[in-house]
Amino acid sequence: MTPEPTRHTVRERIMQAIQARFESAPAQPGDISWGLVTRKPITKSDIANENFALGLYDTSERIKEGTGWEMHFLNVVLEFHVRIHEGDEPSTFLNHCLGQVSTRIGEDITWGGLAINTRESGSELDIDGAFDKYVSGILVVDVSYRCRPNDPYTRV
């Protein structure tokens, strides 16, 4: 197993904050409580054991140089898989799930002061088939934050 780092980059701390947000209980009664929140790929066995599974993946990042800082634009994909029940309207339920993820993101778009902003950049919903009890979707967000030049550990 790879040893745990002794310190984390700003990017990693933002991802940890995103994971902690979704692992915590939602603010409103009746909102979705995610049974599985992971940064690993979600497997079939994961979704077989949970009604609500959420995968968090930091993907690409663009960097713009400034004077004494670098502006980072981090692309984060939030992938959700949810179990539906007979009689549920998949599209309506997926739109609800998408809204729930978006609302949780908006609770603090700075992730405790680590980022400058978080904005949605796209989404996609997927209804596999008539006999599949799971539906899924993704929400893509861009998280902007600043670091010292060539120092991804220090936020400015």
Secondary structure, 3 states (H helix, E strand, C coil): CCCCCCCCCHHHHHHHHHHHHHHCCCCCCCCCCCCEEECCCCCHHHHHHCCEEEEEEEEEEEEEECCCCEEEEEEEEEEEEEECCCCCCHHHHHHHHHHHHHHHHCCCCCCCCCCCEEEEEEEEEEECCCCCCEEEEEEEEEEEEEEECCEEEEEC
